[in-house]
Amino acid sequence: MSQHFQILIIGGGNAGISVAAQLLLKRPGLQIAIIEPSDRHYYQPAWSLVGGGTFDIHKTVRAESSVIPQGVTWIKEAAETLEPEKNTVITREGNTYTYDQLIAAPGIQLNWHLVKGLKETLGRNGVTSNYSFDYAPYTWELIQKLQPGQTAIFTSPGTPVKCGGAPQKIMYLAADYLKRKGWTGKVNILFDTAGGVIFGIKKYAVELQKKVDEYQIKTNFKHDLIAIDGEKKEATFKVTDAEGVSHEVVHQFDMIHVVPPQSAPDFIRKSPLANEAGWIDVDKHTLQHNKYPNVFALGDATSTPNAKTGAAVRKQAPVLVKNLLDFIDGKQLSGNYNGYGSCPLIVGYGKLILAEFDYDNNPTETFPFDQAKPRWSMWALKKYVLPWLYWHKILKGTA
Ligand SMILES: Cc1cc2nc3c(=O)[nH]c(=O)nc-3n(C[C@H](O)[C@H](O)[C@H](O)COP(=O)(O)OP(=O)(O)OC[C@H]3O[C@@H](n4cnc5c(N)ncnc54)[C@H](O)[C@@H]3O)c2cc1C
């Protein structure tokens, strides 16, 4: 089967749905289709709260059919082969779709298989991850079972990840939970990260370090998780020293929260849309593809060097819409994305640092106070305001 659409969108996640809704608001009558295989749509940012036992997992999922904007055709298939020279997408189901303009928004791929033994033990043996709807509730089960003398490990991989703060947020929630029991320093908390610093922007790193000290967390930098043996409760890390020499170390755990290595989806990596690193190769300000001018992209799968977050998508979507409409109208592209990303860094129950920054890592804070200080108001924003905003405004194209 072959079908043509004026605008074809790959991915009906945060980015694909927001941009479709905004396009229709700006120009009703556009003929748009979204290729999206999943019949469920997730609000992923709340999974950190689910893992900390303070958000209902069922409130993070809705039927995909309920978020597809009215007037948009939903193709419930997976994009597989991209032929941008022919304006064509072929799906895994074997159907062919052609387009005038393409918007690629397929999100990031979680590469669980790159950590040896992980897939076999995830969800059992004290091994969990908030990066999955299926396992975030298990994180909370494990935190509550921790006892003095035990060890909880929190990992962060060496690849780009969605929400760079999420590997740490759950660690601070666990640490705060234990603190409230009077067990600070009695349960060993390890932050085993492939990175070399606690956070890339000094203003926020200073405040996070204070929390690390307060909770007596041991940080192990340049520790990249490569294998897990769930039965033996052993995690193996590749450790790289200052000279670049690597060796392996094994850490015992009673619970381990794993953030898997991540990449652009395989079908993007092998397509002509990818840059050398596999990401969709777009101009970082216009979001237009560097080789194929009728292709635009946004969200976690692009080459733009911003923090991969829903907050970034919120700023990218109106820029992409503006530029796509300019392109259709034969005008100079006028939208400009400055790399805005935001990371709501939960540092305990009722305490949140709202990091906001641009491509140059300059803080670009929204509120008229120092957002590096942990605040209850910012926690309330994350827990109560943003989920509502997501379902009722962002996915409707009005925020
Ligand atoms: C634990 C966790 C905590 C987070 N915390 C925050 C936070 O506090 N703040 C924040 O702003 N962001 C946060 N994020 C990140 C945020 O969820 C993502 O950045 C955002 O969802 C990116 O939008 P996207 O549309 O690019 O990707 P997604 O929303 O993941 O959507 C991608 C869509 O593409 C579809 N797709 C995949 N393959 C194909 C294919 N072959 N064909 C067609 N469709 C396909 C998928 O099914 C999916 O629906 C968090 C994420 C996680 C996991």
The ligand as an SDF file (V2000), in Angstrom:
LIG
                    3D

 53 58  0  0  0  0  0  0  0  0999 V2000
   12.9990    8.8250   34.0270 C   0  0  0  0  0  0  0  0  0  0  0  0
   12.8480   10.0400   33.1420 C   0  0  0  0  0  0  0  0  0  0  0  0
   12.7600   11.2980   33.7130 C   0  0  0  0  0  0  0  0  0  0  0  0
   12.6210   12.4230   32.9130 C   0  0  0  0  0  0  0  0  0  0  0  0
   12.5070   13.6350   33.5220 N   0  0  0  0  0  0  0  0  0  0  0  0
   12.3050   14.7380   32.7880 C   0  0  0  0  0  0  0  0  0  0  0  0
   12.0780   16.0030   33.4110 C   0  0  0  0  0  0  0  0  0  0  0  0
   12.0470   16.0990   34.6330 O   0  0  0  0  0  0  0  0  0  0  0  0
   11.8910   17.0770   32.6260 N   0  0  0  0  0  0  0  0  0  0  0  0
   11.8940   16.9950   31.2650 C   0  0  0  0  0  0  0  0  0  0  0  0
   11.6900   18.0020   30.6010 O   0  0  0  0  0  0  0  0  0  0  0  0
   12.1090   15.8150   30.6310 N   0  0  0  0  0  0  0  0  0  0  0  0
   12.3060   14.6950   31.3580 C   0  0  0  0  0  0  0  0  0  0  0  0
   12.4760   13.4750   30.7380 N   0  0  0  0  0  0  0  0  0  0  0  0
   12.7200   13.4370   29.2720 C   0  0  0  0  0  0  0  0  0  0  0  0
   11.4780   13.5290   28.3830 C   0  0  0  0  0  0  0  0  0  0  0  0
   10.5480   12.5330   28.7060 O   0  0  0  0  0  0  0  0  0  0  0  0
   11.9350   13.4040   26.9310 C   0  0  0  0  0  0  0  0  0  0  0  0
   12.9760   14.3140   26.6840 O   0  0  0  0  0  0  0  0  0  0  0  0
   10.7950   13.6690   25.9490 C   0  0  0  0  0  0  0  0  0  0  0  0
    9.8000   12.6830   26.0970 O   0  0  0  0  0  0  0  0  0  0  0  0
   11.3260   13.7070   24.5080 C   0  0  0  0  0  0  0  0  0  0  0  0
   10.2960   13.7390   23.5750 O   0  0  0  0  0  0  0  0  0  0  0  0
   10.4130   12.9370   22.1840 P   0  0  0  0  0  0  0  0  0  0  0  0
    9.1070   13.1320   21.5130 O   0  0  0  0  0  0  0  0  0  0  0  0
   11.6790   13.2750   21.5120 O   0  0  0  0  0  0  0  0  0  0  0  0
   10.5430   11.4090   22.6460 O   0  0  0  0  0  0  0  0  0  0  0  0
    9.4030   10.4830   23.2610 P   0  0  0  0  0  0  0  0  0  0  0  0
    8.4530   11.3050   24.0730 O   0  0  0  0  0  0  0  0  0  0  0  0
   10.1160    9.3760   23.9510 O   0  0  0  0  0  0  0  0  0  0  0  0
    8.5950    9.9460   22.0150 O   0  0  0  0  0  0  0  0  0  0  0  0
    9.1750    9.2110   20.9670 C   0  0  0  0  0  0  0  0  0  0  0  0
    8.0480    8.4750   20.2520 C   0  0  0  0  0  0  0  0  0  0  0  0
    8.5420    7.9040   19.0330 O   0  0  0  0  0  0  0  0  0  0  0  0
    7.9750    6.6210   18.8850 C   0  0  0  0  0  0  0  0  0  0  0  0
    8.8140    5.7990   18.0130 N   0  0  0  0  0  0  0  0  0  0  0  0
    9.9330    5.1130   18.3370 C   0  0  0  0  0  0  0  0  0  0  0  0
   10.3750    4.4220   17.2640 N   0  0  0  0  0  0  0  0  0  0  0  0
    9.5250    4.6990   16.2380 C   0  0  0  0  0  0  0  0  0  0  0  0
    9.4470    4.2770   14.8910 C   0  0  0  0  0  0  0  0  0  0  0  0
   10.3320    3.3990   14.3790 N   0  0  0  0  0  0  0  0  0  0  0  0
    8.4470    4.7710   14.1160 N   0  0  0  0  0  0  0  0  0  0  0  0
    7.5370    5.6420   14.6260 C   0  0  0  0  0  0  0  0  0  0  0  0
    7.5520    6.0620   15.9120 N   0  0  0  0  0  0  0  0  0  0  0  0
    8.5430    5.5910   16.7090 C   0  0  0  0  0  0  0  0  0  0  0  0
    7.8980    6.0810   20.3190 C   0  0  0  0  0  0  0  0  0  0  0  0
    6.9730    5.0170   20.4280 O   0  0  0  0  0  0  0  0  0  0  0  0
    7.4860    7.3340   21.0880 C   0  0  0  0  0  0  0  0  0  0  0  0
    6.0870    7.4510   21.1900 O   0  0  0  0  0  0  0  0  0  0  0  0
   12.5820   12.3070   31.5010 C   0  0  0  0  0  0  0  0  0  0  0  0
   12.6370   11.0310   30.9170 C   0  0  0  0  0  0  0  0  0  0  0  0
   12.7590    9.9010   31.7250 C   0  0  0  0  0  0  0  0  0  0  0  0
   12.8070    8.5440   31.0950 C   0  0  0  0  0  0  0  0  0  0  0  0
  1  2  1  0
  2  3  1  0
  2 52  2  0
  3  4  2  0
  4  5  1  0
  4 50  1  0
  5  6  2  0
  6  7  1  0
  6 13  1  0
  7  8  2  0
  7  9  1  0
  9 10  1  0
 10 11  2  0
 10 12  1  0
 12 13  2  0
 13 14  1  0
 14 15  1  0
 14 50  1  0
 15 16  1  0
 16 17  1  0
 16 18  1  0
 18 19  1  0
 18 20  1  0
 20 21  1  0
 20 22  1  0
 22 23  1  0
 23 24  1  0
 24 25  2  0
 24 26  1  0
 24 27  1  0
 27 28  1  0
 28 29  2  0
 28 30  1  0
 28 31  1  0
 31 32  1  0
 32 33  1  0
 33 34  1  0
 33 48  1  0
 34 35  1  0
 35 36  1  0
 35 46  1  0
 36 37  1  0
 36 45  1  0
 37 38  2  0
 38 39  1  0
 39 40  1  0
 39 45  2  0
 40 41  1  0
 40 42  2  0
 42 43  1  0
 43 44  2  0
 44 45  1  0
 46 47  1  0
 46 48  1  0
 48 49  1  0
 50 51  2  0
 51 52  1  0
 52 53  1  0
M  END
$$$$
